[in-house]
Amino acid sequence: MLLNAILGWFSMDMGIDLGTCTTLVCVRGEGIVLNEPSVVAVRKGTNIVLDNGQAVGLVAHEMLGKTPGSISAIRPLKDGVISDFEVTEAMLGCFIRKVHNGGLVRPRVVIAVPSGITAVERRAVVDSAERAGARKVYLVDEPMAAGIGAGLPITDPTASMIVDIGGGTTEVAIMSLADVASCESIRVGGNDMDEAVINHLKRAYNLLIGVTSAERVKIEIGSAATLEEELTMEVAGRDTISGLPRKILITSEEIREALREPVGAIVDTVTATLEKTKPELSADLIENGVHICGGGSLLRGMDTVLANATGLEVYKVDDPMSCVARGTSVYLENLELWKDTMDHSEHG
């Protein structure tokens, strides 16, 4: 115990929100110190990271969809789960080194993971982080981290409901007394919305666009509910018939229609979670409402659609993108308290 305390003084412990699209790193007492895309540039057909292992995050993201034949810019996480172990390890190692900056003692690391992942997948996250330089690894379920980060009273005997719409997964949880009372996790999120935009433009206009353009369409004119003033934007891509570059004008109405399926899946998951909640906790939610976070919560009208489907008040949390990362940081500050309360989250 004393050794741990001494090591704690010298190590820069960190909390990590290891996301499908973005990885955020928090340091105790300093807040978020790193916010970079979960992308790595490797030599084609290998797991060798470019630039002596430095082509990670922002550097690699710039290369997405623009790499020559000999280089691949890849996302090593799919649906919130590691799909490429070696590359994830290289990415984590790079981020940890960047933040730790040659500290004396290897850091303790808290990592937020989707609640729906298997024991094998959880073990893989721990192993990757340990090999990337962590002294000890604690896992915390994403909805729990989001609840802590949003400042919800999750340790109180009252229901707190969080909907975390990430890039690869959507986590819905109702928490009370520092534990999860009911929870649903689906592998649908912002990436599926981007994919829906790509498919729509391909079907309706024979126009092929990249993921980056699709994300821009979603952000600029995407919506889940009818807008007071509908929007339009120009989008450029490659004509699938002529093979030549082409530009078209699209409307927010057609993009809303394209997003109907992923948005519908998220709404269904929220209602399914509520349907299996104990009556006393359901009653609390009439007072406490639903809190939404994650990048997907920024889609226009997402709160309206969820409020209409559930009949509850829906609140967007402050700074929804960093909510989970902030939660890992608070977890880190209260490690002794939390790891006893949620000892099923501890590994390493």
RAQUIQUI-V619869 format. One record per pair of residues at least 4 apart in sequence whose ideal C-beta (glycine too) atoms are under 7 Angstrom apart, sorted by the first residue. I is the first residue (numbers start at 0). J is the second residue. D is the distance in whole Angstrom. If there is no record, write none. Layout:
i;j;d
I;J;D
I;J;D
//
This chain:
i;j;d
0;4;7
1;5;6
2;6;6
3;7;6
6;10;6
6;104;5
7;12;7
9;103;5
9;104;4
10;102;6
10;104;4
10;105;6
10;106;5
10;107;6
10;134;7
11;26;6
11;98;7
11;99;5
11;102;5
11;106;5
12;27;5
12;106;5
12;107;4
12;331;6
13;24;5
13;25;6
13;26;5
13;98;6
13;106;5
13;108;6
14;25;4
14;109;4
14;324;6
14;327;3
14;328;4
14;330;6
14;331;5
15;22;7
15;24;5
15;108;6
15;110;5
15;327;6
16;22;7
16;23;4
16;111;5
16;323;4
16;324;4
16;327;6
17;22;6
17;76;7
17;110;6
17;111;7
18;22;6
18;37;6
18;165;6
18;166;6
19;37;6
19;74;7
19;76;5
19;77;7
19;78;6
19;79;5
19;165;6
19;166;4
19;167;3
19;190;6
20;36;7
20;37;6
20;166;3
20;189;7
20;190;7
21;34;7
21;35;7
21;36;6
21;37;6
22;35;6
22;37;5
22;94;6
23;31;6
23;33;7
23;34;5
23;321;6
23;324;4
24;32;6
24;33;4
24;94;6
24;98;5
25;30;6
25;31;5
25;32;7
25;324;5
25;325;7
25;327;6
25;328;4
26;32;5
26;98;6
27;328;6
27;331;5
27;332;6
30;328;7
31;321;6
31;324;6
32;98;5
33;94;6
33;97;6
33;98;6
35;56;3
35;57;5
36;56;6
36;57;6
36;60;4
37;74;6
37;75;7
37;76;6
37;90;7
38;56;7
38;59;4
38;60;5
38;63;6
38;72;6
38;74;6
39;48;6
39;54;7
39;55;5
39;59;5
39;73;6
39;75;6
39;86;5
39;89;6
39;90;5
40;48;7
40;49;5
40;54;4
40;59;4
40;62;5
40;70;6
40;72;5
41;45;6
41;46;6
41;47;6
41;48;6
41;49;7
41;71;5
41;73;6
41;86;6
42;47;5
42;49;7
42;69;7
42;70;7
43;68;7
43;69;5
43;70;6
43;71;5
46;85;4
46;86;6
48;52;5
48;54;6
48;55;7
48;89;5
49;54;4
49;70;7
50;54;4
52;89;6
52;93;6
53;58;7
53;93;7
54;58;5
54;59;5
55;59;6
55;90;5
55;93;4
56;60;7
57;61;7
59;72;5
62;66;5
62;70;7
62;72;4
63;72;5
63;210;7
63;211;6
64;209;4
64;210;7
64;211;6
66;70;4
66;71;6
66;72;5
73;83;7
73;86;6
75;81;7
75;82;6
75;83;4
75;86;4
75;87;4
75;90;6
76;80;6
76;81;6
76;82;6
76;87;7
76;167;7
77;82;4
77;167;6
78;167;4
78;168;6
78;186;4
79;113;4
79;165;6
79;167;5
79;168;4
80;116;6
80;120;5
81;87;5
81;123;5
81;124;6
81;127;6
83;87;6
84;88;6
84;123;6
84;127;6
85;89;7
86;90;6
87;91;6
87;127;5
88;92;6
88;127;5
88;130;5
88;131;5
89;93;6
90;94;6
91;95;6
91;127;6
91;128;6
91;131;4
92;96;6
92;131;4
92;132;6
93;97;6
94;98;6
95;99;6
95;106;7
95;131;6
95;132;5
95;133;7
96;132;7
99;106;6
102;106;7
104;134;7
105;132;6
105;133;6
105;134;4
106;133;6
106;134;6
107;133;7
107;134;6
107;135;5
108;128;5
108;133;4
108;136;5
109;137;5
109;139;6
109;327;5
109;330;5
109;331;5
110;124;6
110;128;6
110;136;6
110;138;6
111;139;6
111;141;5
111;144;4
111;323;5
111;326;7
111;327;5
112;116;6
112;121;6
112;124;6
112;138;5
112;140;7
112;141;6
113;141;5
113;168;5
113;170;6
113;184;5
114;140;4
114;141;6
114;142;6
114;170;6
114;172;7
114;182;5
114;184;5
115;184;3
116;120;4
116;121;6
118;122;6
119;123;7
120;124;7
121;125;7
121;138;6
122;126;6
123;127;6
124;128;6
124;138;7
125;129;6
125;136;5
125;138;7
125;346;4
125;347;6
126;130;6
127;131;6
128;133;4
128;136;5
129;133;5
129;136;6
129;347;6
135;347;5
136;346;6
136;347;4
137;338;6
137;344;6
137;345;5
138;344;5
138;346;6
139;143;6
139;144;5
139;327;6
139;330;5
139;341;7
139;344;5
140;144;7
140;179;7
140;344;7
141;145;6
141;163;6
141;170;5
141;323;6
142;146;6
142;161;5
142;163;6
142;170;4
142;172;3
142;179;7
142;182;6
143;147;6
143;174;7
143;179;7
144;148;6
144;323;5
144;326;3
144;327;5
144;330;7
145;149;6
145;161;5
145;163;5
145;292;5
145;322;5
145;323;5
145;326;6
146;151;5
146;153;4
146;159;6
146;161;5
146;174;5
146;326;7
147;153;6
147;326;4
147;329;5
147;330;6
148;322;4
148;323;6
148;324;7
148;325;4
148;326;3
148;329;7
149;161;7
149;290;5
149;292;6
149;316;4
149;322;5
151;159;4
151;161;7
151;290;6
152;157;6
152;159;6
153;159;5
153;174;5
153;177;6
154;176;7
154;177;5
156;175;6
156;176;6
157;175;6
157;283;5
157;287;7
158;173;5
158;175;5
158;180;7
158;280;4
158;283;4
158;284;5
158;287;6
159;174;5
159;287;6
160;173;5
160;284;6
160;289;5
160;290;7
161;172;6
161;290;5
161;292;7
162;171;5
162;269;6
162;289;6
162;291;5
162;305;7
163;169;7
163;170;4
163;292;5
163;293;4
163;323;7
164;169;5
164;188;6
164;189;7
164;265;6
164;291;7
164;293;4
164;294;7
164;295;3
164;296;5
165;169;7
165;188;5
165;189;7
165;293;5
165;294;7
165;295;7
166;188;5
166;189;5
166;190;5
166;294;6
167;186;6
167;188;5
167;190;6
168;184;6
168;185;7
168;186;5
168;188;5
169;185;5
169;187;6
169;188;5
169;265;5
169;268;6
169;295;7
170;184;5
171;182;7
171;183;5
171;268;5
171;269;5
171;272;4
172;179;5
172;182;4
173;180;5
173;181;5
173;272;6
173;276;5
173;280;6
174;178;7
174;179;5
174;180;6
175;180;5
175;280;6
177;340;5
177;341;7
180;276;7
180;277;7
180;280;6
181;272;6
181;275;5
181;276;5
182;272;7
183;268;5
183;271;6
183;272;5
185;264;6
185;268;5
187;191;5
187;261;5
187;264;5
187;265;6
188;295;6
189;193;7
189;294;5
189;295;5
190;194;6
191;195;6
191;261;4
192;196;7
192;217;5
192;221;7
192;258;5
192;261;5
193;197;7
193;210;6
193;213;4
193;214;5
193;217;6
194;198;6
195;199;6
195;257;5
195;258;6
195;260;6
195;261;6
196;200;7
196;213;4
196;216;5
196;217;6
196;254;6
196;257;6
197;201;6
197;208;6
197;213;5
198;202;6
199;203;6
199;253;7
199;257;4
200;204;5
200;206;5
200;208;6
200;236;7
201;205;7
201;206;7
201;207;6
201;239;7
204;247;5
205;238;6
205;239;4
205;240;5
206;236;5
206;238;6
206;245;6
206;247;6
207;236;5
207;237;5
207;239;5
208;212;4
208;213;6
208;234;6
208;236;4
210;214;6
211;215;7
212;216;7
212;234;6
212;236;7
213;217;6
214;218;6
215;219;6
216;220;6
216;221;7
216;232;7
216;234;6
216;254;6
217;221;4
219;232;5
220;230;4
220;232;5
220;251;4
220;254;6
221;254;5
221;258;6
221;298;6
221;299;7
222;226;5
222;251;6
222;255;5
222;298;7
222;299;4
222;300;5
223;258;7
223;262;5
223;298;5
223;299;7
223;300;4
223;301;5
223;304;4
224;300;3
224;303;4
224;304;5
226;230;7
226;251;6
226;299;7
229;250;6
229;251;5
229;252;6
230;251;4
231;248;6
231;249;7
231;250;5
232;249;6
233;246;6
233;248;6
234;247;6
234;249;6
235;244;6
235;246;4
236;245;7
237;242;7
237;244;6
238;242;6
238;243;5
238;245;5
249;253;6
249;254;7
251;255;6
252;256;7
253;257;6
254;258;6
258;262;5
259;263;6
260;264;7
261;265;7
262;266;6
262;304;6
263;267;6
264;268;7
265;269;7
266;270;7
266;304;6
266;305;6
266;308;5
267;271;6
268;272;7
269;273;7
269;305;6
269;308;7
269;309;6
270;274;6
270;308;6
270;309;6
272;276;7
273;281;7
273;309;6
276;280;5
276;281;5
277;281;7
278;282;6
279;283;7
280;284;7
283;287;6
284;288;7
284;311;6
285;311;7
288;311;5
288;312;4
288;313;6
288;314;6
289;305;6
289;309;7
289;311;5
289;313;5
290;314;5
290;316;5
291;296;4
291;301;7
291;302;6
291;305;7
291;313;6
291;315;6
292;296;5
292;316;5
292;319;4
292;322;4
293;319;6
294;320;6
295;301;7
296;301;6
296;315;6
296;319;5
297;319;6
300;304;6
301;305;6
302;306;6
302;313;4
302;315;6
303;307;6
304;308;6
305;309;6
305;313;5
306;311;7
306;312;7
306;313;4
315;319;6
316;322;5
318;322;7
321;325;6
322;326;7
323;327;7
324;328;7
325;329;7
326;330;6
327;331;6
328;332;7
329;333;6
330;334;7
330;337;5
333;337;5
334;338;6
335;339;7
336;340;6
337;341;6
338;342;6
338;345;5
//
